[in-house]
Amino acid sequence: MLSLVLLLHLQGVKQMSNQERDCLLLVNPISGGGKALKKYQHIANQLAESGYQVRTHISVNETDLMKQVQTVIEPIIFLLAGDGSLRVAAEVIVKNNLKVLLAPLPAGRGNDFCAVLGIPKDPIAAVNHVIQTPTELSVDVISVNDERIALGAVSIGIDAKAAGIAFDIQQQGNTWLRGAPLYVLSALKALRGWSSIPISVSIDQQPFQSQNIWLFVVSNSGQFGGGMKISPTSKLNDGKLEIISVGEVTKFDFIKTLPKVFFGKHLNHPKLELLSAAEIAVNSPRAILTFADGEPIGHTPLSIKVIPAALKILK
């Protein structure tokens, strides 16, 4: 295998110094039902053979993962994990203004953020891609109530309920159900006892709507739920967020429309509104559980903003 230094030289890229080739391989051992734990040593060996100086850490919990990111001394973090851990790492990096490159290696159940970035599905192939054709880019992130950071999407409504069901299934140790099947099953389970919820929304500080909704999503990446293209026009570097709002529909209509979301063919639904904005405020008569990147992050009211080019990615 050609060394990383030689590859960069052949590509006309400035040669990395020894210090710039230092990296932390941070592993969430429970991601993907143990997928990360099975593959991290192979990945560490790949990086070392290509010229990286690798320090490996297997996180014991979310607090430990956050600490490792916050105290990192290497300029690159290879994160072998799922969307939830990527969100946590991004939150630490952005809130602390860390000058570090984040290199996501997909090992979760959905891996939507990696998919949007065009990162190979297999983490071993993903790290080979970085070694052979490294690319740096800056991406926007979502700020929620000036406290939390999200990468893909923030949601309330039936999607958030479905995300909660999927989250619970993962926490129960299910190792085989993942990706689209997990999220479709969760969405169908979410229909039980579901009714619309009242919210009021302002967009870019202007009143937008007050209505009962089934689904309300603020999207940055355009994809969630193991491949659902909820807003296929979204871009990670345009300084804007997309709002997808769905009013009251029947359960039959929801079931009929759900498969279309995987192909981005749902946008002509008469109850759906799609807009772009930099700032969104959401209020509701009662606190509504809010999910971001597949995990719970709080409740309404919400103040949601885009932070342009806030995170540097290596892929």
N, C-alpha and C positions, 0 to 999 in steps of 0.2 A: 504493500500500500504506500502510495506517495505520502510524504509527510505534509502536515498542514502548511509548513513554511514554504515548501516547494510548490504546492498548489497555489498559494497566494501569489508567489512570484510569477508563475505561469499566467495567472489571470491579470497581472499588472496591478495588484492591490498592494498597498504599503505593507511591508513585512511586520508581523507582530513581534514585539519584544517578548522576552521570557516572562516578564510580569504580566503582560497583556494576555498571555496564554494560560495564566492561572485561572482555575474555575472551581466553583463549588457544584457538585452533583448532589442535589437535594431530593430526597426520595420520600414520598408518602407511601408507606408500606401497605396500606389498606386500599389504595386506589385500584379500581377495577377488580375488586375481589381478590387482591393479592398479585395482580399482574405486574405492578411496579417492582415488587420485591423479587419476582422471578427473573427480571431482566436487568436490574441495575448493575450487576457485576459485569455482565457482557458489555454494557454501555460504558462503564468506567474503563474497561480494558480498551475499547475502541478509541476513546478520547486520549488515553495515555499513549497508545501506539501512534496516534496522529500528531503528537507533539504537545498536547495539553498537560499541564501540571494539575492533577485532579485531587481535590479533597472531597470525600464522600461523607454525607451525613444522612442517616435514616431517622426521620422525625418520629417522635413518640406520640405527639398530639398536635393540635393546631397551634397552641401556645408556643410549643417548641419550634414549629415551622416558622412562626412569626419572628421568634428570637433569632433564628439562624439567618433569616433574610435581613433583619435590622442590623445585625452585627457582622455581616459579611465583609471580608477584606479583599476578596477576589473581585475582579471587574466583570465576571460573567457568572450567572447562576443558570445551570441546566436543571430545570425542574421536572422531574419525572412524576407526574400526578394527573389529576383530572381538573375539570373546569373550576370546581370549588376551591381547590388549593391554589390554582392560578389566580383566582380573584383575591384570595388572602395575600398572596405574595405581592400582587400589584398594589393592593391597598397599602402595604407597608412601604413599598418603594416610593409610591407617589406622595403619601402623607409625610414621609421623611426626606423627600427630595434626594433620594439616593442615586448616585451616578453609577448605575450598574445596568448591564445588558441582561435581559431575561430571555432564556432560550427554552421554550415549552417543548416537552416531550410527552406525547399523549399516552396516558395510562389509565384514564377514567372510564366511565360508562357512556358518556355522551361525547366528550372531546369536540364540542362545537367550535370553540375558539380556534383550536388548531386547524380544524377543517376549513374555516373561513380564511385562515392565513395560507392555506395550501400546503400545510405540513403533512407529510406522509402519516397514514393511520398507525403504522407499526412504529414504536419508539426506536427500535434499532435502525430502521430505515430513516427515521427522522434525524437521528444523530449523524448518520452517514451523510445525509443531505447537508447538514451544517458543516461537516468536515470537508466535503468536496466542493460545495458552492455556497459559502457563507454569505448571508444577506442581512444587513441591518436596516430597520425601518422604525419610524416613530408612529405610534397609534394613539388615538383619542381614548379617553376613559370616561365613565359616568360617575359623577359625584352625587351622593344621596345624603341630603341633610347636612352637608359639609362634614360628614363623619365617615361614611362608608364609600368604598369604591367598587364599581362593577365594570366588567369588560364587555360582556355580551348583551345582557338585557335586564331590566327591572320590571317586575310584573305584579299585578294584583288581579283578583277575579278568579275565574275557574282555572286559568293557567297556573296561578300560584297554588291553588288547592291541589292540582295535579302534581306540581313540583314537590309539594309537601308529602304527598303519597309516595312518589318516587324516592324522595329523600329517606322516608321511613323504611321503605323496602331495602334500600342500601344499608341503612343502619342495622337492620336485622340480620345482616350477613349473607344475603342472597348473592351468590357468586356467578350465576349464569345469566340472569336477566339484565340486559343492558341496552343502551342505544335506543333506537326507535321503538322496538317492542316494549321496553320498560315504560317509555313515556306515553305510548298509545294506551297501554293497559291502565296506567295511572290516570290518564284523561277520562277514560270510560268509567273508572271507579269514582272519579270526582263528580260525575253527574248525579250520583245518589244523594238526594236531599239538597241539591243545588238550587239556589234562586239568585236572581240578579242583585247587585248591590248599588246603592246610590253614591255617586261621587260628583264633585265639582272640580273643574280643571281650568287652569290658566296657562296660556302658552306665550312665552316671551313677554310676560307681565301683562298680558291682555286676557280678559275672560274668554273662555272657549266654549265650555259646555257644562251643563248640570243635568245628569240623566242617570238612569239605571243602566249598568253595564254588565255584560257577561265577562268581558276580557278587556284589560287595559295594559298595554306593553309599551315601554320605552326602550327602543333597541339601538344599539351601537354597531354590533356586528352583523345583524340581520338574520342570525340563525340561533336556534336553541332546541331543547328537547330531542337531542339525538338526531338532528338533521332536518328539523322543521324550518323552512325558509319563511319566517314570519314577516320579514320586510326585505325582500330580495334586492331592493335598490340601495340598501344601506352600504356605507363605506366606512372603514375604520379610521380614515384620515381626512375627512371632509369638514371637521369642526361642527357637525350637526348630529342630532339624534332624530330617529323616526318614532312617531307616536302611532300606535295601532289601537284603535278603540272600536269595540264591537258592542252594539246595543243589545236589547233583549231579543233572543232567538229561541226557537223551540229546541228541545233536546234532540229531536230527529234531525233538524237542520244542522245542529252542531256535529252530530255523528257523520252526516253526509258530507260536510265540508272538511272535516278533519284530515282525510287523506290528501286533499288538495294542497294543504299547507306544506307538505314535504316537497312539492314541486313549485311552490310560489304561485299557485293558480287560484288563490282564494281572494285576491284583492278586489275583484269585481262584485263581491257580496254586497247586497243592498244595505246591510246593517253595519258595514265596516267603513271606518274613516281612517285615512292615512295622511299624516302631515309631517313636516320637518320643523325642528326648532332647536334652539340652544339651551332653553330653560323651560322647565315644566313644573307647575305646582299642582298637587293633588290633595284635596280635602274630602272628608267624609264624616257623616254624623257619628259614626263609631270607629274605633281603631280597627284597621284592616291589615291582616298579616301581609307582609311584602317579601317577595323572593327576588334574589339576584343571582344569576348564574347557577341556578339549581339549589340554592340554599337560603334559609331564612335570614333576613338582615334587619328586620324591624317592623314597624307599623306606620300607617298613615297618621298624621299628615306628612306629605313628602315634598321636599324641595330638590328637584333633580336638575343637574346642569352637566353640560359637556365640558371637559377639560382637554383642549386640543393638544395633540402631540405630547402627552404627559408620560408615556411609557416607551422605552426603547426595547425593541424586540430583536433577537438574533434567531434566524431560521435557516 
